[in-house]
Amino acid sequence: MDSYLTVRKLMRPVADFPRISSQAFFHEAMIALQKANEEFTAGRIRQRILLVEDRTSNILGKVTPMDVMRGLEPKYDKIDSLADDLRYGVPQVVRSMKEDLRLWQEPLDDLCRKAAEVKVESFMNTPEPNQAVGIDERMDNALHLFVATCHNSLFVMDGEAIVGLLRFSDVYSALTEVVQACDLKSR
């Protein structure tokens, strides 16, 4: 069982993902995500997350629809604890921070300008320690990161290089298969 559930075996390699340049603009990312979703839904591609690459095709990070929304309001980067505050039920603190930083006061008014000026590199998701796992790292470390951070995918690293993504949905499916193979009886 343990040899089956490895990061290396369950990850999706970078070759499986559509790509976008770090120098592409906001509107290009939205269009590429829409196209990737349509292709994924039609069964023509295997992934709908965009990997972000530099001019030499090195993978730098990824872009999801949530990253695009964060790109509309870059002030979120100033609030490191926002997700924790929401998770631990401190809505008044979040409301106060939102008002103090004037979050979402103007982003939609400026949507067309931002779509033409903001580059993918400014809002892409990059491998942080709490969202990356080594290709030969133990699966229990990956499970801990999934549960503790609520990410849908983790970057898989081979040294400094991003070599794939480990998706929670794939890990959960593999765990389900293992449990079903236990031949447990319902009580």
N, C-alpha and C positions, 0 to 999 in steps of 0.2 A: 504493500500500500504506500509506504513512505517514498519508495523509489518512483512510483507512478506520479505522485503529486509533487512535481518539482517546478520551480520557476521556469527553467529551460524548456520543459515539455509543454507547459500550459500557456506560455507567453505567445503573443502574436508578433511575428517579426516585422520590422519596419517595411519590408517589401510588400506587405499586405495592405498598406495604408495609402490613401491619396495624399498628395503633398501640395504645399503652397510655400512660396518664397517669404522669407522674413521681411522683405522689402515691399511685398504686396500691400495694398491699401484695404482699409476696413470694408469697403463695399465689395472688393474682390473676395475677401474672406467669407462674407455673407453669401455671395453667389456660389462660391466653391462648396460651402457647407450645404447649401440647398441642393446643388447638383449631386454631391456625394450622398445625401440622404435619398434622393430620387433613385440613384443608381443602386444603392443598398437595398431599398425597398423593392426594386425590380429584380434583385438577385444578381446584378451584373458585377458588383464589387462586394468584398467581404467586410469592409469597415466604413464607418461614416465619420470618424474622427480624422481631422487633417493633421498631418505631421508638418512641422515648420522646418524648412531647410535654408541653409545659407547658400552663397554663390557657388560653393564647391560641393554642394549636395550633402553636407554634414547635417544631421538632424539636430536641431536646437531645442525643440519643444513640440507642443501640440496646441491645437485650437479646437474648442468645442463651442456650441452655441452659448453656453454660460460665459465663456471667455470673451465672446463678442459683446455680450451684454455688459460685462465688466469694462470693456473697452469704451463703452459710451460714457462711463463715469469713472475716470481714473483716480478720483479721490478715495476710492475704496482701498487702494494700496496703503493709505495712511492709517487704516484701521486694522491692525493685526489681530485684534481680539474680537472683531465683530461676529465671526462665526461662533466662537465660544460663548459670547454673550447671548446670542440667539438660542444656542443649544441648551444653555443652563437657565433659560427663562428670565432674562433681565431686559424685557422690552423697553422699559423706561430709559435705560442707559442707551440702548440702540437709538431710540427716538431722539434723545438729546444729542447724540453724536451726529445723527443725520441732520438735525437742525443746525448744529454748530458748523459742520463742514458744508452745509447747503447741498447735501447729496440729492440728486435728481431734481434740482431746481431748474436746470437749464439744458440737460443733455438732449432731450427730444426736440427742443427749439433749434438746436444746432446740428441736428442729425445729418443733413445733407453736407454741411461743411466738414464734419468729422468723417463722414464716409469717404470723402475725397482727400483728406489730409492725414488721418491717423494710420500709421503703419502697423502691420501685424506684430512686428517685434515689440511694440509697446504694450500689447495686451496678451501675448501668447503665454501659455502655461509652461514653465521650465522646471526641470527636475530639482526639487527641493529635497532635503534629507527625509522629510516625512511623506514624500510621494515617489520615492525611488527605491528599488531593490536590486541587488546584484544578481546577475544571471545564474550564479551558482549558490546563491543564498538559500537558507532553509525556508521552506514554505511557511513555517509557523511565524517567521518574521514578517512575511508578506501578509498573512492573516491578521496579525496584530496591527499593521499599518491600515489595512482596510477597515477594521473595526474602530480603531482609535481616531481615524481621520475622516471617515465616511467618503473617501474618494471612490469613484467608479472604476478607475484604472490607475496603475502604478507604472512609472517608467522603469524599464529593465535596462540596467547598465552593465556594460562589459568594460571595466576600467572607467574611463571618462566618456565613452561613446554610448549613445542611446541605441540599443539594438532591437528594442521592441517595447510592447506594452503588455502588461498583465492585467486583464480585465476581470473585475469582480464576478461578472456573470459567468465567465469560463471557470473560475475557481469554484464558485457555488455549484455549478453543474457537475464538476469532477467530484466534489464532496458528496453530492447527492448520489452519484453512481457508487461511490465507496460504501455509503450507508445502505443502499439498496442491496448491495452484494453481501451484506452481513446476514441476510436471510433472517431478519428479526420478525418475530410474531407479534401481531397487535394484541393488546390485552382487552 
